[in-house]
Every structure is written in C-alpha cells, then in structure tokens.
Amino acid sequence: MIISAVVVAIVGVVAAIINMALRNGADKVSDCIDGADADGTC
C-alpha cells in the first residue's frame, strides 16, 4: 500500500514536470536537453 502510494506520487510529479515543459515549449526543452551535456546546464 505504502509503496504504491509512493509510486503514484512520483508519477504525479513527473507528469507535472512534463506539463510545465510542454507549456514552456517542446522545442526549448529539447534544446535544453540536447545542450545539457555540452554546457552542463540548461
């Protein structure tokens, strides 16, 4: 029961992050992810 609750919470957080990313623009996020390795930051 507790483990499943934790999993649901994690999924909720991930979904919230994805929603925020989509609002900011998928292209900007992709560029950020692609550039993260080179720059170390977004």
Phi and psi in degrees as a GROMACS rama.xvg file:
@    title "Ramachandran Plot"
@    xaxis  label "Phi"
@    yaxis  label "Psi"
@TYPE xy
-65.2852  -42.0008  ILE-2
-62.4263  -44.3168  ILE-3
-63.4225  -35.7633  SER-4
-64.3495  -40.2944  ALA-5
-64.0296  -43.1109  VAL-6
-60.7889  -44.5964  VAL-7
-61.1223  -40.5892  VAL-8
-63.9216  -43.4878  ALA-9
-62.9729  -44.539  ILE-10
-60.838  -39.5288  VAL-11
-62.7696  -42.293  GLY-12
-64.3661  -44.8847  VAL-13
-60.9464  -43.0626  VAL-14
-62.0107  -39.915  ALA-15
-64.5039  -41.3587  ALA-16
-63.0268  -43.101  ILE-17
-63.2776  -42.9392  ILE-18
-61.6287  -42.4899  ASN-19
-62.5306  -41.0613  MET-20
-64.05  -41.2755  ALA-21
-65.8017  -35.692  LEU-22
-65.5647  -38.0884  ARG-23
-73.9549  -18.8586  ASN-24
114.572  123.357  GLY-25
-62.3054  -35.7747  ALA-26
-64.8986  -42.7929  ASP-27
-63.688  -40.5353  LYS-28
-65.3383  -42.5522  VAL-29
-62.3404  -43.2111  SER-30
-63.1872  -38.9461  ASP-31
-62.6064  -45.8594  CYS-32
-65.9349  -42.8843  ILE-33
-64.8205  -37.4452  ASP-34
-86.0378  -9.27769  GLY-35
-64.6515  -37.6523  ALA-36
-65.8445  -40.7932  ASP-37
-75.9255  -46.5126  ALA-38
-89.1575  -27.5658  ASP-39
86.2377  -13.2353  GLY-40
-136.485  167.809  THR-41
